[in-house]
Amino acid sequence: MGADCTLTAARARIVVAEMNERMPRAMGDTFLHLSQITALVPTCRPLVELHAEPPTKCTRASRRHVAALIPDGATLQVGIGGIPNAVLARLSSTRIWACTAKCVPMGWCR
């Protein structure tokens, strides 16, 4: 069950939950006790992955400008998409102290 719906499910009269053994465990307020689940559907399906697209001419120009503004030791908050991926990939030689994101952009993983 996704962490974003656990608290809502805990208050529902009927809860149908899919339990995919491939899904990594998330910490925090993300747990439901089995007694709170009406029906459990076990699965072992591959997780959906978002693959980064190659940077466009506009994205390459944007990443040069943005990357030039980020000093060593900066803390970044980034989103997902072509520009954040391209900027983070461009910062490979910059020392970033922290990066906050709801999802980890592919550019951060390079």
N, CA, C and O atoms as a printed pandas DataFrame, in Angstrom:
     atom_number atom_name residue_name chain_id  residue_number  x_coord  y_coord  z_coord
0              1         N          MET        A               1    0.853   -1.168    0.000
1              2        CA          MET        A               1    0.000    0.000    0.000
2              3         C          MET        A               1    0.896    1.227    0.000
3              4         O          MET        A               1    1.876    1.285    0.743
4              5         N          GLY        A               2    0.571    2.182   -0.812
5              6        CA          GLY        A               2    1.363    3.396   -0.885
6              7         C          GLY        A               2    1.270    4.203    0.399
7              8         O          GLY        A               2    0.223    4.243    1.045
8              9         N          ALA        A               3    2.362    4.838    0.759
9             10        CA          ALA        A               3    2.415    5.629    1.984
10            11         C          ALA        A               3    1.416    6.778    1.963
11            12         O          ALA        A               3    0.994    7.252    3.019
12            13         N          ASP        A               4    1.035    7.229    0.777
13            14        CA          ASP        A               4    0.128    8.376    0.678
14            15         C          ASP        A               4   -1.322    8.021    0.999
15            16         O          ASP        A               4   -2.129    8.929    1.195
16            17         N          CYS        A               5   -1.681    6.753    1.061
17            18        CA          CYS        A               5   -3.074    6.402    1.315
18            19         C          CYS        A               5   -3.265    5.563    2.568
19            20         O          CYS        A               5   -4.394    5.168    2.859
20            21         N          THR        A               6   -2.223    5.275    3.313
21            22        CA          THR        A               6   -2.333    4.410    4.481
22            23         C          THR        A               6   -3.246    4.980    5.551
23            24         O          THR        A               6   -4.078    4.252    6.093
24            25         N          LEU        A               7   -3.115    6.262    5.872
25            26        CA          LEU        A               7   -3.941    6.850    6.917
26            27         C          LEU        A               7   -5.411    6.869    6.530
27            28         O          LEU        A               7   -6.275    6.663    7.383
28            29         N          THR        A               8   -5.712    7.114    5.258
29            30        CA          THR        A               8   -7.097    7.077    4.783
30            31         C          THR        A               8   -7.647    5.662    4.874
31            32         O          THR        A               8   -8.785    5.465    5.301
32            33         N          ALA        A               9   -6.857    4.682    4.477
33            34        CA          ALA        A               9   -7.287    3.284    4.529
34            35         C          ALA        A               9   -7.557    2.840    5.958
35            36         O          ALA        A               9   -8.451    2.026    6.192
36            37         N          ALA        A              10   -6.801    3.360    6.914
37            38        CA          ALA        A              10   -6.969    2.967    8.309
38            39         C          ALA        A              10   -8.355    3.359    8.835
39            40         O          ALA        A              10   -8.850    2.750    9.783
40            41         N          ARG        A              11   -8.981    4.368    8.226
41            42        CA          ARG        A              11  -10.303    4.838    8.663
42            43         C          ARG        A              11  -11.455    4.261    7.826
43            44         O          ARG        A              11  -12.625    4.483    8.138
44            45         N          ALA        A              12  -11.119    3.527    6.772
45            46        CA          ALA        A              12  -12.154    3.021    5.868
46            47         C          ALA        A              12  -12.854    1.792    6.447
47            48         O          ALA        A              12  -12.264    1.039    7.221
48            49         N          ARG        A              13  -14.130    1.597    6.058
49            50        CA          ARG        A              13  -14.886    0.414    6.495
50            51         C          ARG        A              13  -14.365   -0.841    5.820
51            52         O          ARG        A              13  -14.238   -1.888    6.456
52            53         N          ILE        A              14  -14.057   -0.738    4.510
53            54        CA          ILE        A              14  -13.569   -1.884    3.732
54            55         C          ILE        A              14  -12.230   -1.493    3.116
55            56         O          ILE        A              14  -12.111   -0.454    2.466
56            57         N          VAL        A              15  -11.235   -2.330    3.328
57            58        CA          VAL        A              15   -9.891   -2.070    2.793
58            59         C          VAL        A              15   -9.438   -3.289    1.994
59            60         O          VAL        A              15   -9.320   -4.391    2.530
60            61         N          VAL        A              16   -9.188   -3.072    0.705
61            62        CA          VAL        A              16   -8.621   -4.100   -0.165
62            63         C          VAL        A              16   -7.194   -3.647   -0.461
63            64         O          VAL        A              16   -6.985   -2.572   -1.024
64            65         N          ALA        A              17   -6.220   -4.460   -0.086
65            66        CA          ALA        A              17   -4.816   -4.069   -0.238
66            67         C          ALA        A              17   -4.075   -5.073   -1.115
67            68         O          ALA        A              17   -4.243   -6.285   -0.984
68            69         N          GLU        A              18   -3.250   -4.533   -2.016
69            70        CA          GLU        A              18   -2.352   -5.367   -2.819
70            71         C          GLU        A              18   -1.012   -5.410   -2.110
71            72         O          GLU        A              18   -0.471   -4.367   -1.740
72            73         N          MET        A              19   -0.473   -6.596   -1.918
73            74        CA          MET        A              19    0.823   -6.748   -1.271
74            75         C          MET        A              19    1.806   -7.328   -2.300
75            76         O          MET        A              19    1.794   -8.527   -2.578
76            77         N          ASN        A              20    2.648   -6.462   -2.854
77            78        CA          ASN        A              20    3.620   -6.874   -3.865
78            79         C          ASN        A              20    4.951   -7.120   -3.163
79            80         O          ASN        A              20    5.520   -6.203   -2.572
80            81         N          GLU        A              21    5.441   -8.339   -3.225
81            82        CA          GLU        A              21    6.692   -8.671   -2.527
82            83         C          GLU        A              21    7.910   -7.943   -3.106
83            84         O          GLU        A              21    8.972   -7.932   -2.485
84            85         N          ARG        A              22    7.767   -7.340   -4.279
85            86        CA          ARG        A              22    8.876   -6.590   -4.881
86            87         C          ARG        A              22    8.921   -5.125   -4.422
87            88         O          ARG        A              22    9.902   -4.423   -4.667
88            89         N          MET        A              23    7.871   -4.679   -3.767
89            90        CA          MET        A              23    7.805   -3.282   -3.327
90            91         C          MET        A              23    8.689   -3.088   -2.094
91            92         O          MET        A              23    8.548   -3.818   -1.113
92            93         N          PRO        A              24    9.599   -2.110   -2.134
93            94        CA          PRO        A              24   10.442   -1.876   -0.955
94            95         C          PRO        A              24    9.601   -1.323    0.198
95            96         O          PRO        A              24    8.584   -0.666   -0.025
96            97         N          ARG        A              25   10.023   -1.587    1.394
97            98        CA          ARG        A              25    9.316   -1.106    2.585
98            99         C          ARG        A              25    9.615    0.367    2.795
99           100         O          ARG        A              25   10.764    0.799    2.703
100          101         N          ALA        A              26    8.576    1.129    3.077
101          102        CA          ALA        A              26    8.731    2.549    3.391
102          103         C          ALA        A              26    8.515    2.728    4.888
103          104         O          ALA        A              26    7.644    2.084    5.471
104          105         N          MET        A              27    9.293    3.589    5.505
105          106        CA          MET        A              27    9.168    3.822    6.940
106          107         C          MET        A              27    8.206    4.993    7.188
107          108         O          MET        A              27    7.837    5.710    6.259
108          109         N          GLY        A              28    7.818    5.171    8.418
109          110        CA          GLY        A              28    6.910    6.260    8.774
110          111         C          GLY        A              28    5.518    5.720    9.071
111          112         O          GLY        A              28    5.371    4.553    9.433
112          113         N          ASP        A              29    4.499    6.555    8.921
113          114        CA          ASP        A              29    3.111    6.152    9.174
114          115         C          ASP        A              29    2.561    5.422    7.959
115          116         O          ASP        A              29    1.615    5.882    7.320
116          117         N          THR        A              30    3.162    4.282    7.648
117          118        CA          THR        A              30    2.791    3.571    6.423
118          119         C          THR        A              30    2.305    2.150    6.683
119          120         O          THR        A              30    2.153    1.375    5.739
120          121         N          PHE        A              31    2.063    1.798    7.917
121          122        CA          PHE        A              31    1.734    0.417    8.233
122          123         C          PHE        A              31    0.267    0.259    8.611
123          124         O          PHE        A              31   -0.296    1.090    9.324
124          125         N          LEU        A              32   -0.341   -0.811    8.128
125          126        CA          LEU        A              32   -1.662   -1.241    8.561
126          127         C          LEU        A              32   -1.506   -2.636    9.138
127          128         O          LEU        A              32   -0.770   -3.458    8.592
128          129         N          HIS        A              33   -2.186   -2.904   10.228
129          130        CA          HIS        A              33   -2.184   -4.244   10.790
130          131         C          HIS        A              33   -3.099   -5.114    9.922
131          132         O          HIS        A              33   -4.076   -4.615    9.363
132          133         N          LEU        A              34   -2.795   -6.394    9.806
133          134        CA          LEU        A              34   -3.613   -7.305    8.995
134          135         C          LEU        A              34   -5.076   -7.290    9.423
135          136         O          LEU        A              34   -5.963   -7.515    8.600
136          137         N          SER        A              35   -5.337   -7.030   10.698
137          138        CA          SER        A              35   -6.723   -6.991   11.174
138          139         C          SER        A              35   -7.502   -5.804   10.597
139          140         O          SER        A              35   -8.731   -5.784   10.664
140          141         N          GLN        A              36   -6.800   -4.817   10.033
141          142        CA          GLN        A              36   -7.452   -3.647    9.443
142          143         C          GLN        A              36   -7.750   -3.837    7.951
143          144         O          GLN        A              36   -8.356   -2.966    7.327
144          145         N          ILE        A              37   -7.330   -4.963    7.379
145          146        CA          ILE        A              37   -7.485   -5.215    5.946
146          147         C          ILE        A              37   -8.597   -6.233    5.731
147          148         O          ILE        A              37   -8.573   -7.318    6.313
148          149         N          THR        A              38   -9.575   -5.882    4.891
149          150        CA          THR        A              38  -10.705   -6.755    4.584
150          151         C          THR        A              38  -10.285   -7.864    3.623
151          152         O          THR        A              38  -10.609   -9.032    3.839
152          153         N          ALA        A              39   -9.564   -7.500    2.566
153          154        CA          ALA        A              39   -9.112   -8.485    1.573
154          155         C          ALA        A              39   -7.680   -8.138    1.170
155          156         O          ALA        A              39   -7.359   -6.983    0.887
156          157         N          LEU        A              40   -6.834   -9.156    1.152
157          158        CA          LEU        A              40   -5.418   -8.975    0.805
158          159         C          LEU        A              40   -5.144   -9.708   -0.505
159          160         O          LEU        A              40   -5.471  -10.886   -0.647
160          161         N          VAL        A              41   -4.534   -8.994   -1.471
161          162        CA          VAL        A              41   -4.227   -9.574   -2.777
162          163         C          VAL        A              41   -2.706   -9.654   -2.919
163          164         O          VAL        A              41   -2.063   -8.643   -3.201
164          165         N          PRO        A              42   -2.121  -10.838   -2.729
165          166        CA          PRO        A              42   -0.664  -10.962   -2.881
166          167         C          PRO        A              42   -0.263  -10.987   -4.356
167          168         O          PRO        A              42   -0.903  -11.661   -5.164
168          169         N          THR        A              43    0.797  -10.253   -4.705
169          170        CA          THR        A              43    1.302  -10.236   -6.084
170          171         C          THR        A              43    2.826  -10.233   -6.065
171          172         O          THR        A              43    3.461  -10.030   -5.030
172          173         N          CYS        A              44    3.381  -10.465   -7.239
173          174        CA          CYS        A              44    4.834  -10.394   -7.413
174          175         C          CYS        A              44    5.104   -9.786   -8.792
175          176         O          CYS        A              44    5.817  -10.365   -9.612
176          177         N          ARG        A              45    4.519   -8.608   -9.030
177          178        CA          ARG        A              45    4.656   -7.952  -10.333
178          179         C          ARG        A              45    5.851   -7.008  -10.333
179          180         O          ARG        A              45    6.189   -6.439   -9.295
180          181         N          PRO        A              46    6.491   -6.836  -11.485
181          182        CA          PRO        A              46    7.576   -5.848  -11.577
182          183         C          PRO        A              46    7.032   -4.448  -11.286
183          184         O          PRO        A              46    5.901   -4.124  -11.649
184          185         N          LEU        A              47    7.835   -3.638  -10.638
185          186        CA          LEU        A              47    7.441   -2.266  -10.329
186          187         C          LEU        A              47    7.580   -1.387  -11.564
187          188         O          LEU        A              47    8.449   -1.620  -12.404
188          189         N          VAL        A              48    6.740   -0.395  -11.672
189          190        CA          VAL        A              48    6.781    0.538  -12.792
190          191         C          VAL        A              48    7.991    1.453  -12.622
191          192         O          VAL        A              48    8.225    1.985  -11.537
192          193         N          GLU        A              49    8.747    1.631  -13.681
193          194        CA          GLU        A              49    9.926    2.510  -13.649
194          195         C          GLU        A              49    9.766    3.629  -14.659
195          196         O          GLU        A              49    9.250    3.422  -15.758
196          197         N          LEU        A              50   10.206    4.799  -14.284
197          198        CA          LEU        A              50   10.197    5.945  -15.184
198          199         C          LEU        A              50   11.618    6.126  -15.707
199          200         O          LEU        A              50   12.540    6.405  -14.941
200          201         N          HIS        A              51   11.785    5.967  -16.999
201          202        CA          HIS        A              51   13.105    6.112  -17.604
202          203         C          HIS        A              51   13.273    7.536  -18.132
203          204         O          HIS        A              51   12.374    8.090  -18.766
204          205         N          ALA        A              52   14.430    8.110  -17.861
205          206        CA          ALA        A              52   14.696    9.481  -18.305
206          207         C          ALA        A              52   14.858    9.533  -19.823
207          208         O          ALA        A              52   15.460    8.652  -20.438
208          209         N          GLU        A              53   14.304   10.587  -20.399
209          210        CA          GLU        A              53   14.466   10.801  -21.832
210          211         C          GLU        A              53   15.764   11.559  -22.075
211          212         O          GLU        A              53   16.221   12.283  -21.191
212          213         N          PRO        A              54   16.371   11.411  -23.254
213          214        CA          PRO        A              54   17.599   12.153  -23.543
214          215         C          PRO        A              54   17.318   13.659  -23.510
215          216         O          PRO        A              54   16.238   14.098  -23.906
216          217         N          PRO        A              55   18.296   14.455  -23.036
217          218        CA          PRO        A              55   18.071   15.898  -22.955
218          219         C          PRO        A              55   17.882   16.531  -24.331
219          220         O          PRO        A              55   18.534   16.144  -25.301
220          221         N          THR        A              56   16.987   17.505  -24.400
221          222        CA          THR        A              56   16.745   18.247  -25.635
222          223         C          THR        A              56   17.724   19.426  -25.692
223          224         O          THR        A              56   18.465   19.673  -24.741
224          225         N          LYS        A              57   17.716   20.137  -26.800
225          226        CA          LYS        A              57   18.566   21.322  -26.956
226          227         C          LYS        A              57   18.224   22.357  -25.870
227          228         O          LYS        A              57   19.117   22.962  -25.276
228          229         N          CYS        A              58   16.947   22.545  -25.626
229          230        CA          CYS        A              58   16.486   23.495  -24.602
230          231         C          CYS        A              58   16.925   23.047  -23.198
231          232         O          CYS        A              58   17.367   23.865  -22.391
232          233         N          THR        A              59   16.802   21.756  -22.918
233          234        CA          THR        A              59   17.198   21.223  -21.608
234          235         C          THR        A              59   18.693   21.387  -21.387
235          236         O          THR        A              59   19.118   21.751  -20.291
236          237         N          ARG        A              60   19.502   21.121  -22.419
237          238        CA          ARG        A              60   20.960   21.274  -22.286
238          239         C          ARG        A              60   21.327   22.723  -22.005
239          240         O          ARG        A              60   22.206   22.985  -21.184
240          241         N          ALA        A              61   20.671   23.666  -22.669
241          242        CA          ALA        A              61   20.943   25.089  -22.432
242          243         C          ALA        A              61   20.519   25.483  -21.018
243          244         O          ALA        A              61   21.233   26.219  -20.337
244          245         N          SER        A              62   19.366   24.997  -20.578
245          246        CA          SER        A              62   18.873   25.306  -19.233
246          247         C          SER        A              62   19.813   24.769  -18.170
247          248         O          SER        A              62   20.106   25.460  -17.194
248          249         N          ARG        A              63   20.291   23.536  -18.351
249          250        CA          ARG        A              63   21.149   22.947  -17.310
250          251         C          ARG        A              63   22.460   23.698  -17.173
251          252         O          ARG        A              63   22.992   23.803  -16.068
252          253         N          ARG        A              64   22.996   24.222  -18.271
253          254        CA          ARG        A              64   24.242   25.005  -18.180
254          255         C          ARG        A              64   24.015   26.262  -17.342
255          256         O          ARG        A              64   24.822   26.590  -16.472
256          257         N          HIS        A              65   22.919   26.957  -17.609
257          258        CA          HIS        A              65   22.622   28.196  -16.885
258          259         C          HIS        A              65   22.341   27.929  -15.404
259          260         O          HIS        A              65   22.869   28.621  -14.534
260          261         N          VAL        A              66   21.516   26.933  -15.125
261          262        CA          VAL        A              66   21.142   26.630  -13.744
262          263         C          VAL        A              66   22.343   26.098  -12.964
263          264         O          VAL        A              66   22.589   26.533  -11.839
264          265         N          ALA        A              67   23.084   25.172  -13.542
265          266        CA          ALA        A              67   24.232   24.581  -12.849
266          267         C          ALA        A              67   25.268   25.640  -12.479
267          268         O          ALA        A              67   25.931   25.523  -11.449
268          269         N          ALA        A              68   25.412   26.662  -13.304
269          270        CA          ALA        A              68   26.383   27.730  -13.020
270          271         C          ALA        A              68   25.988   28.544  -11.785
271          272         O          ALA        A              68   26.835   29.220  -11.201
272          273         N          LEU        A              69   24.738   28.490  -11.385
273          274        CA          LEU        A              69   24.253   29.259  -10.237
274          275         C          LEU        A              69   24.357   28.505   -8.912
275          276         O          LEU        A              69   24.118   29.092   -7.857
276          277         N          ILE        A              70   24.707   27.227   -8.944
277          278        CA          ILE        A              70   24.702   26.397   -7.735
278          279         C          ILE        A              70   26.117   26.241   -7.197
279          280         O          ILE        A              70   26.960   25.621   -7.846
280          281         N          PRO        A              71   26.393   26.804   -6.003
281          282        CA          PRO        A              71   27.739   26.712   -5.435
282          283         C          PRO        A              71   27.974   25.371   -4.733
283          284         O          PRO        A              71   27.024   24.652   -4.421
284          285         N          ASP        A              72   29.231   25.045   -4.493
285          286        CA          ASP        A              72   29.559   23.868   -3.684
286          287         C          ASP        A              72   28.905   24.014   -2.318
287          288         O          ASP        A              72   28.860   25.112   -1.762
288          289         N          GLY        A              73   28.400   22.917   -1.777
289          290        CA          GLY        A              73   27.787   22.927   -0.458
290          291         C          GLY        A              73   26.335   23.337   -0.446
291          292         O          GLY        A              73   25.745   23.484    0.625
292          293         N          ALA        A              74   25.743   23.526   -1.612
293          294        CA          ALA        A              74   24.351   23.969   -1.681
294          295         C          ALA        A              74   23.401   22.846   -1.268
295          296         O          ALA        A              74   23.728   21.665   -1.380
296          297         N          THR        A              75   22.236   23.232   -0.793
297          298        CA          THR        A              75   21.146   22.301   -0.536
298          299         C          THR        A              75   20.101   22.546   -1.617
299          300         O          THR        A              75   19.674   23.680   -1.835
300          301         N          LEU        A              76   19.694   21.481   -2.289
301          302        CA          LEU        A              76   18.753   21.614   -3.396
302          303         C          LEU        A              76   17.439   20.918   -3.081
303          304         O          LEU        A              76   17.415   19.895   -2.397
304          305         N          GLN        A              77   16.354   21.477   -3.582
305          306        CA          GLN        A              77   15.077   20.782   -3.616
306          307         C          GLN        A              77   14.711   20.695   -5.085
307          308         O          GLN        A              77   14.590   21.712   -5.768
308          309         N          VAL        A              78   14.537   19.480   -5.564
309          310        CA          VAL        A              78   14.311   19.279   -6.992
310          311         C          VAL        A              78   13.020   18.504   -7.229
311          312         O          VAL        A              78   12.497   17.840   -6.334
312          313         N          GLY        A              79   12.531   18.604   -8.433
313          314        CA          GLY        A              79   11.358   17.851   -8.851
314          315         C          GLY        A              79   11.782   16.718   -9.761
315          316         O          GLY        A              79   12.935   16.287   -9.745
316          317         N          ILE        A              80   10.841   16.244  -10.550
317          318        CA          ILE        A              80   11.165   15.198  -11.515
318          319         C          ILE        A              80   10.953   15.765  -12.906
319          320         O          ILE        A              80   10.174   16.699  -13.097
320          321         N          GLY        A              81   11.645   15.200  -13.865
321          322        CA          GLY        A              81   11.500   15.654  -15.241
322          323         C          GLY        A              81   12.842   15.886  -15.892
323          324         O          GLY        A              81   13.893   15.645  -15.297
324          325         N          GLY        A              82   12.791   16.357  -17.122
325          326        CA          GLY        A              82   14.001   16.526  -17.924
326          327         C          GLY        A              82   14.981   17.538  -17.366
327          328         O          GLY        A              82   16.181   17.266  -17.318
328          329         N          ILE        A              83   14.499   18.704  -16.940
329          330        CA          ILE        A              83   15.427   19.741  -16.477
330          331         C          ILE        A              83   16.096   19.354  -15.154
331          332         O          ILE        A              83   17.318   19.474  -15.058
332          333         N          PRO        A              84   15.359   18.891  -14.118
333          334        CA          PRO        A              84   16.055   18.460  -12.906
334          335         C          PRO        A              84   17.068   17.344  -13.174
335          336         O          PRO        A              84   18.170   17.361  -12.625
336          337         N          ASN        A              85   16.697   16.374  -14.017
337          338        CA          ASN        A              85   17.641   15.293  -14.352
338          339         C          ASN        A              85   18.898   15.852  -14.990
339          340         O          ASN        A              85   20.008   15.470  -14.619
340          341         N          ALA        A              86   18.731   16.756  -15.951
341          342        CA          ALA        A              86   19.879   17.313  -16.665
342          343         C          ALA        A              86   20.747   18.156  -15.747
343          344         O          ALA        A              86   21.974   18.069  -15.811
344          345         N          VAL        A              87   20.136   18.974  -14.891
345          346        CA          VAL        A              87   20.910   19.826  -13.977
346          347         C          VAL        A              87   21.699   18.967  -13.002
347          348         O          VAL        A              87   22.886   19.214  -12.787
348          349         N          LEU        A              88   21.065   17.964  -12.408
349          350        CA          LEU        A              88   21.769   17.114  -11.448
350          351         C          LEU        A              88   22.906   16.347  -12.107
351          352         O          LEU        A              88   23.966   16.167  -11.508
352          353         N          ALA        A              89   22.690   15.895  -13.335
353          354        CA          ALA        A              89   23.767   15.193  -14.055
354          355         C          ALA        A              89   24.936   16.139  -14.318
355          356         O          ALA        A              89   26.095   15.727  -14.286
356          357         N          ARG        A              90   24.630   17.389  -14.574
357          358        CA          ARG        A              90   25.675   18.398  -14.845
358          359         C          ARG        A              90   26.466   18.731  -13.583
359          360         O          ARG        A              90   27.606   19.187  -13.677
360          361         N          LEU        A              91   25.883   18.513  -12.409
361          362        CA          LEU        A              91   26.534   18.860  -11.142
362          363         C          LEU        A              91   27.402   17.742  -10.581
363          364         O          LEU        A              91   27.702   17.739   -9.388
364          365         N          SER        A              92   27.804   16.809  -11.403
365          366        CA          SER        A              92   28.555   15.657  -10.903
366          367         C          SER        A              92   29.850   16.039  -10.204
367          368         O          SER        A              92   30.317   15.297   -9.340
368          369         N          SER        A              93   30.441   17.170  -10.549
369          370        CA          SER        A              93   31.693   17.570   -9.895
370          371         C          SER        A              93   31.444   18.550   -8.742
371          372         O          SER        A              93   32.390   18.941   -8.057
372          373         N          THR        A              94   30.209   18.946   -8.520
373          374        CA          THR        A              94   29.872   19.875   -7.442
374          375         C          THR        A              94   29.538   19.090   -6.188
375          376         O          THR        A              94   28.892   18.044   -6.256
376          377         N          ARG        A              95   29.974   19.589   -5.050
377          378        CA          ARG        A              95   29.639   18.933   -3.784
378          379         C          ARG        A              95   28.315   19.490   -3.273
379          380         O          ARG        A              95   28.222   20.657   -2.890
380          381         N          ILE        A              96   27.310   18.648   -3.274
381          382        CA          ILE        A              96   25.984   19.038   -2.794
382          383         C          ILE        A              96   25.846   18.461   -1.389
383          384         O          ILE        A              96   26.101   17.275   -1.182
384          385         N          TRP        A              97   25.452   19.271   -0.438
385          386        CA          TRP        A              97   25.324   18.801    0.939
386          387         C          TRP        A              97   24.016   18.054    1.172
387          388         O          TRP        A              97   23.968   17.117    1.968
388          389         N          ALA        A              98   22.964   18.462    0.485
389          390        CA          ALA        A              98   21.676   17.794    0.680
390          391         C          ALA        A              98   20.803   18.004   -0.542
391          392         O          ALA        A              98   20.915   19.005   -1.250
392          393         N          CYS        A              99   19.944   17.048   -0.767
393          394        CA          CYS        A              99   18.977   17.152   -1.854
394          395         C          CYS        A              99   17.670   16.593   -1.324
395          396         O          CYS        A              99   17.629   15.453   -0.861
396          397         N          THR        A             100   16.599   17.378   -1.383
397          398        CA          THR        A             100   15.305   16.893   -0.920
398          399         C          THR        A             100   14.393   16.723   -2.123
399          400         O          THR        A             100   14.345   17.577   -3.009
400          401         N          ALA        A             101   13.680   15.624   -2.142
401          402        CA          ALA        A             101   12.770   15.343   -3.249
402          403         C          ALA        A             101   11.775   14.290   -2.802
403          404         O          ALA        A             101   12.089   13.466   -1.943
404          405         N          LYS        A             102   10.571   14.305   -3.375
405          406        CA          LYS        A             102    9.601   13.248   -3.103
406          407         C          LYS        A             102   10.005   11.972   -3.823
407          408         O          LYS        A             102    9.779   10.869   -3.326
408          409         N          CYS        A             103   10.601   12.128   -4.991
409          410        CA          CYS        A             103   11.135   11.017   -5.763
410          411         C          CYS        A             103   12.595   11.338   -6.046
411          412         O          CYS        A             103   12.952   12.509   -6.178
412          413         N          VAL        A             104   13.432   10.337   -6.141
413          414        CA          VAL        A             104   14.838   10.579   -6.452
414          415         C          VAL        A             104   14.986   10.682   -7.957
415          416         O          VAL        A             104   14.788    9.693   -8.663
416          417         N          PRO        A             105   15.336   11.875   -8.471
417          418        CA          PRO        A             105   15.505   12.036   -9.915
418          419         C          PRO        A             105   16.676   11.204  -10.431
419          420         O          PRO        A             105   17.666   11.017   -9.725
420          421         N          MET        A             106   16.564   10.705  -11.662
421          422        CA          MET        A             106   17.603    9.861  -12.246
422          423         C          MET        A             106   18.935   10.599  -12.328
423          424         O          MET        A             106   19.988    9.972  -12.204
424          425         N          GLY        A             107   18.916   11.912  -12.533
425          426        CA          GLY        A             107   20.162   12.677  -12.614
426          427         C          GLY        A             107   20.979   12.606  -11.340
427          428         O          GLY        A             107   22.204   12.727  -11.385
428          429         N          TRP        A             108   20.329   12.414  -10.211
429          430        CA          TRP        A             108   21.012   12.317   -8.929
430          431         C          TRP        A             108   21.770   10.994   -8.814
431          432         O          TRP        A             108   22.766   10.900   -8.096
432          433         N          CYS        A             109   21.292    9.981   -9.522
433          434        CA          CYS        A             109   21.864    8.633   -9.422
434          435         C          CYS        A             109   23.102    8.447  -10.294
435          436         O          CYS        A             109   23.753    7.406  -10.204
436          437         N          ARG        A             110   23.440    9.400  -11.116
437          438        CA          ARG        A             110   24.579    9.228  -12.019
438          439         C          ARG        A             110   25.868    9.546  -11.318
439          440         O          ARG        A             110   26.937    9.458  -11.922
